[in-house]
Amino acid sequence: MSLDGRPVFPDLAARVLRHLGYPTHVDPDLAGLTALYRAWCEQVPFDNTRKMIALAGGAGRPLPGTSADDFFTNWLAHGTGGTCWPSSNALYAILRAARFEARRVVGSMRDLGVLNHASVKVRLAGRDWLADSSMLTNTPLPLGEGVVVGDDPVWPVEVEATGGTHLVWWHTPPGTDYLPCRLLLDPAPFETYADGFERSRERSPFNQRLYARRNLPGELIILIGRTRYSRTRDGVTMRDLSRGELRAALCEDIGLSAALVDEWVACGALEASFAPAAGPPPPVTGKPPSQR
């Protein structure tokens, strides 16, 4: 979608789909959704690089990627993604362009009762599926009755129907607990996404230090501050990087252009990423269904 909620420009949508591996069209069925979402997860990172650049520019600088046109133009040029609000809006826009019955939704990450996370649902043959641009679960998640437990140790995820909605449990390094995300607002208008992103200027875990995550075949790579995490079926490894290594990892692991990384460094974000973390996140009190 563009800034005022209109569909993404058709020529740009076609370029995006070609870049994702669809030179002609995507069949708007479960097989098509599964393949397109997998392509997104492996090619569009979750990262805060452009947001850090914008915040360093002062309060008057617009947050990047609010419109899908801006998001995709920069992804095609520089390999950048975004945080949940802009990346969810972009995923929604390209799913709609591919003729899927998608809708924006908003949830509460860590199940705190506040609307702090954007996601996307897709309706197929009377059933909803979750395609989340932040969790990057590689496969869309079925949203029905009961419990679904994923079987991939690299991208563990569980979904349970509860309280008239769904609670999604997912796990990512370096944490040791599954994180809950309760889906609350369905559907959500574009204005809710834009407002949520704007409010994140003041409070967000993605404002001060680098956070970048990308899926590769059989491997999840995460950069947090100066630390590189890798999870495969064999487990998790971690290593602190030098400044030069961190710059190289943004290009080689995450897929960003050298020009974008140079701009990120110039705004002070590299040095900020070597500063100590502000503090631990709130504790998780619940357990996913498989651990109860």
Residue pairs with C-beta under 8 A, 6 or more apart in sequence:
1 7
1 8
1 67
1 68
1 89
1 92
1 93
1 190
2 8
2 9
2 67
2 68
2 69
3 66
3 67
3 69
3 70
3 194
4 190
5 189
5 190
5 191
7 13
7 93
7 96
7 97
8 16
8 68
8 69
8 72
8 93
8 94
8 97
9 69
10 97
12 69
12 72
12 73
13 72
13 93
13 94
13 97
15 72
15 76
16 72
16 75
16 76
16 94
16 97
17 23
17 25
17 26
17 94
17 97
17 98
19 43
19 76
20 36
20 39
20 40
20 43
20 94
21 39
22 36
22 39
22 98
25 98
26 32
26 35
26 36
26 98
26 99
26 100
28 98
28 99
28 100
28 101
29 124
30 124
30 125
30 129
30 140
32 98
32 100
33 95
33 100
33 122
33 124
33 129
33 131
33 140
34 139
34 140
36 94
36 95
36 98
37 131
37 138
37 139
37 140
38 138
38 139
40 91
40 94
40 131
40 133
41 136
41 137
41 138
41 215
42 138
42 214
42 215
42 216
42 217
43 255
44 75
44 81
44 87
44 90
44 91
44 133
45 79
45 80
45 81
45 212
45 213
45 214
45 254
45 255
45 256
46 81
46 82
46 83
46 84
46 87
46 133
46 134
46 136
46 211
46 212
46 213
46 214
47 80
47 81
47 82
47 83
47 210
47 211
47 212
47 213
47 214
47 254
47 256
48 82
48 83
48 206
48 207
48 210
48 211
48 212
49 80
49 210
49 212
49 250
49 256
49 260
49 261
49 264
49 269
50 64
50 65
50 74
50 80
50 82
50 260
51 63
51 64
51 82
51 83
51 206
51 207
52 207
52 210
52 264
52 267
52 269
52 272
53 64
53 263
53 264
53 267
53 269
54 61
54 62
54 63
54 64
55 61
55 201
55 207
56 267
56 268
56 269
57 267
59 201
63 86
63 197
63 198
63 200
63 201
64 70
64 71
64 74
64 82
64 86
65 71
65 74
65 80
65 82
65 86
65 87
65 89
65 90
66 85
66 86
66 89
66 194
66 197
67 89
68 89
68 90
68 92
68 93
68 94
71 82
71 86
71 87
71 89
71 90
72 90
72 93
72 94
74 80
74 260
75 81
75 90
77 257
78 256
78 257
78 259
78 260
79 254
79 255
79 256
79 257
79 260
80 256
80 260
81 87
81 133
82 90
83 134
83 197
83 200
83 204
83 206
84 109
84 117
84 118
84 119
84 133
84 134
85 118
85 193
85 194
85 196
85 197
85 200
86 197
87 118
87 133
87 134
88 104
88 118
88 119
88 120
88 132
88 133
88 134
88 193
89 104
89 118
89 190
89 193
90 133
91 120
91 131
91 133
92 102
92 103
92 104
92 120
95 102
95 120
95 122
95 131
96 102
100 122
100 124
101 122
101 123
101 124
102 120
102 121
102 122
102 123
102 131
103 120
103 121
103 122
103 123
103 186
103 187
103 188
104 118
104 120
104 187
104 188
104 189
104 190
104 192
104 193
105 118
105 119
105 120
105 121
105 183
105 185
105 186
105 187
105 188
106 115
106 117
106 118
106 119
106 183
106 184
106 185
106 186
106 188
106 192
106 193
106 196
107 115
107 116
107 117
107 118
107 119
107 168
107 181
107 182
107 183
107 184
107 185
108 114
108 115
108 116
108 117
108 181
108 182
108 184
109 116
109 117
109 179
109 181
110 179
110 180
110 181
110 281
110 282
110 284
111 167
111 180
111 181
111 182
111 286
112 282
115 184
115 185
115 192
115 196
116 196
117 134
117 181
118 133
118 134
118 188
118 193
118 196
119 130
119 131
119 132
119 133
119 134
119 181
119 183
120 130
120 131
120 132
120 133
121 128
121 129
121 130
121 131
121 143
121 183
121 186
121 187
122 128
122 129
122 130
122 131
122 140
123 129
127 142
127 143
127 144
128 142
128 143
128 144
129 140
129 141
129 142
129 143
130 140
130 141
130 143
130 159
130 166
130 168
130 183
131 140
132 141
132 168
135 157
135 168
135 170
135 172
135 181
136 155
136 213
136 215
137 150
137 155
137 157
137 170
138 152
138 155
138 215
139 150
141 148
141 157
141 159
141 168
142 148
142 159
143 159
143 161
143 166
143 183
144 161
145 161
146 160
146 161
147 158
147 159
147 160
147 161
147 289
148 158
148 159
148 160
149 158
149 288
149 289
149 290
150 156
150 157
150 158
153 233
154 218
154 219
154 220
154 231
154 232
154 233
155 170
155 215
155 220
156 170
156 171
156 178
157 168
157 169
157 170
157 171
158 168
158 169
158 170
158 178
158 288
158 289
158 290
159 166
159 167
159 168
159 169
160 166
160 167
160 169
160 288
160 289
163 182
165 182
165 183
165 184
165 186
166 182
166 183
167 180
167 181
167 182
167 183
168 180
168 181
168 182
168 183
169 178
169 179
169 180
169 181
169 288
169 289
170 178
170 179
170 181
171 177
171 178
171 179
172 179
172 213
172 220
172 222
173 220
173 222
173 229
173 231
173 236
173 238
174 222
174 224
174 227
174 229
174 236
174 238
177 284
178 284
178 287
178 288
178 291
179 284
180 284
180 286
180 288
185 192
200 206
200 207
201 207
205 211
205 281
208 272
208 275
208 278
209 224
209 225
209 272
209 273
209 275
209 277
210 223
210 224
210 225
210 226
210 246
210 250
210 269
210 272
210 273
211 222
211 223
211 224
212 222
212 223
212 250
212 253
212 254
213 220
213 221
213 222
213 223
214 220
214 221
214 253
214 254
214 255
215 221
218 232
218 233
219 230
219 231
219 232
220 229
220 230
220 231
220 232
221 228
221 229
221 230
221 253
221 254
222 228
222 229
222 230
222 231
223 229
223 241
223 246
223 249
223 250
223 253
223 254
225 273
225 274
225 275
225 277
226 240
226 241
226 246
226 273
226 274
227 238
227 239
227 240
227 241
228 238
228 239
228 240
228 241
228 245
228 246
228 249
228 253
229 236
229 237
229 238
230 236
230 237
230 238
241 249
243 270
243 274
246 270
246 273
247 261
247 265
247 270
250 256
250 261
250 264
251 257
251 258
251 261
256 264
264 270
